[in-house]
């Protein structure tokens, strides 16, 4: 029989909103675990739920392995197969990387929910939080963070 272990219990007494601006270098992954961790700790919220939301349709958010960079290279290869640039898309006014970027965002998502316990995001040993840039050129990406808890 499986049982759920209670890690903490409290009334919701606080919520905090923030903004994280990420400058990307173009296609690839930018790890944002550290700035999110510092922000969460600085809020004073010990237990709650962190929501991270990307305000763009050609970039997304992922929780992924942060130990071996080959994982991120393989993920880019997989995304190239799922949404190739040369697929004859109707929407092409913003360049050949735009429509595949929209598809990649649809597949990977624009928001994450991460539990917070004892003032820290509860991530696995090898997990990191990433902004995935799906366009070829550098962009400025705007993320909204919301932490609710006690």
NORZI-V236360 format. One record per helix or strand. SS is the DSSP state (alpha for helix, beta for strand). FROM is the first residue (numbers start at 1). TO is the last residue. If there is no record, write none. Layout:
# NORZI-V236360
SS/FROM/TO
SS/FROM/TO
This chain:
# NORZI-V236360
beta/14/23
beta/28/31
alpha/33/43
beta/48/54
beta/59/65
alpha/69/82
alpha/98/108
beta/111/117
beta/120/121
beta/127/133
beta/140/149
